[in-house]
Each structure stands twice: as C-alpha cells, then as structure tokens.
Amino acid sequence: MPLVTPGDSALRRLRRTVRETAPRPVGRRHAILSFTGGLVLLASPRFAAEVLAGPVLTPVRCPETECGYLYDPSFGDPDGGIPPGIAFENLPDDWECPECGTPKALW
C-alpha cells in the first residue's frame, strides 16, 4: 500500500510546492536577450535603421586657412562650454573659433 494516497493533502501540498518552485518556461526572445545582455538588439536591422535615421552631425572646418580648426559635434567645444552632440548650426550666434577667434557668422 502506498504511503501517500492520491486524495491525501500531503500529496496536494507536494504538487503545489513543485508547481510553485519549478522554473517557469521562458520565451525565446527573453532567453536570447537575457543571455546576450541585449547586444542582439544592436545587430538587428530594425535597431540599426532607427539609429541611422537619426541626425547626422558633420564636422565643420574653420574658413581661416592658417587656423585649420575643425569643430566636431561629437566632441563639442569643452573650453567654450559646448557639450558633445551640438550641431554647428545650433551653436550660439556669438560663438567663435577657439583657435583664431573667427565668429560663427563667417563660417
């Protein structure tokens, strides 16, 4: 005779405990993202299209031939208080070249 019968409350408690402590099934997407730490998103075509659709920040060279200063929006102008990510068009009107002092209006 079995020690635990199907109608026994101990068997019900055991099944409930196993059900509550068993690992939950995980979806494929969740498993991949948790395994790679989300790096898969960087390689996905949809993500790449969203990133590439953003504004293109192009560097601008100072018109003075002797100067040769290059304003690069990815670096900004830390000495002039301009943070990275500011396009040349969005610089303040009173901004000047940090090397030669040429005003923005002449660029």
C-alpha positions in Angstrom: 0.0 0.0 0.0 1.5 3.4 -1.0 2.4 5.8 1.8 0.6 8.7 0.2 -2.8 8.2 -1.5 -4.0 10.5 -4.3 -6.6 12.1 -2.0 -4.1 12.9 0.7 -3.5 16.6 1.4 0.3 15.9 1.7 0.4 14.9 -1.9 -1.5 18.1 -2.9 0.9 20.2 -0.9 3.9 18.5 -2.6 2.4 19.1 -6.0 1.7 22.8 -5.2 5.3 23.2 -3.9 6.7 21.6 -7.0 4.5 23.8 -9.2 5.5 27.0 -7.3 9.2 26.3 -7.3 9.7 24.9 -10.8 11.3 27.2 -13.2 8.9 29.0 -15.5 9.1 28.4 -19.2 10.9 31.4 -20.8 10.1 32.7 -24.3 12.8 32.5 -26.9 13.2 36.3 -27.2 13.5 36.7 -23.5 16.1 33.9 -23.3 18.2 35.4 -26.1 18.1 38.9 -24.6 19.0 37.8 -21.1 21.8 35.6 -22.4 23.4 38.3 -24.6 22.6 41.2 -22.3 20.6 43.0 -25.1 23.6 43.0 -27.5 21.4 41.2 -30.1 19.4 44.4 -30.4 22.5 46.3 -31.7 22.8 43.9 -34.6 19.1 43.8 -35.5 18.3 45.6 -38.8 15.3 47.4 -37.2 17.5 48.9 -34.5 20.2 49.8 -37.0 17.6 51.6 -39.2 16.4 53.6 -36.2 20.0 54.6 -35.2 20.9 55.5 -38.8 17.7 57.6 -39.2 18.9 60.0 -36.6 20.5 63.3 -37.4 24.0 63.3 -39.0 26.4 65.6 -37.2 29.2 66.6 -39.6 32.4 68.3 -38.6 32.9 71.9 -39.9 36.4 73.4 -40.6 37.3 77.0 -39.8 37.5 79.1 -43.0 40.7 80.7 -42.0 43.5 78.9 -43.9 46.1 79.4 -41.2 43.9 78.1 -38.5 42.6 74.8 -39.6 40.4 74.2 -36.6 37.8 71.5 -37.0 34.6 71.8 -35.0 33.4 68.2 -34.4 29.9 67.9 -32.9 30.8 64.6 -31.4 33.3 66.3 -29.2 31.8 69.8 -28.9 33.9 72.7 -27.6 34.6 71.8 -23.9 36.7 75.0 -23.4 33.8 77.1 -24.8 31.2 75.3 -22.7 29.6 73.5 -25.7 28.8 69.9 -24.8 29.1 67.0 -27.3 26.2 66.4 -29.6 25.6 70.0 -30.6 25.4 70.6 -34.4 27.3 73.6 -35.8 24.0 75.2 -36.8 22.8 75.1 -33.2 25.8 76.8 -31.7 25.1 80.2 -30.2 25.4 83.2 -32.6 28.2 84.7 -30.5 30.4 81.5 -30.7 33.9 82.0 -32.1 36.6 79.7 -33.2 38.6 78.8 -30.1 41.9 78.9 -32.1 41.7 82.1 -34.1 38.6 83.9 -32.9 36.7 83.8 -36.2 33.0 84.4 -35.5 30.4 81.8 -36.4 28.8 84.2 -38.9 31.9 84.0 -41.1 32.0 80.2 -41.2 
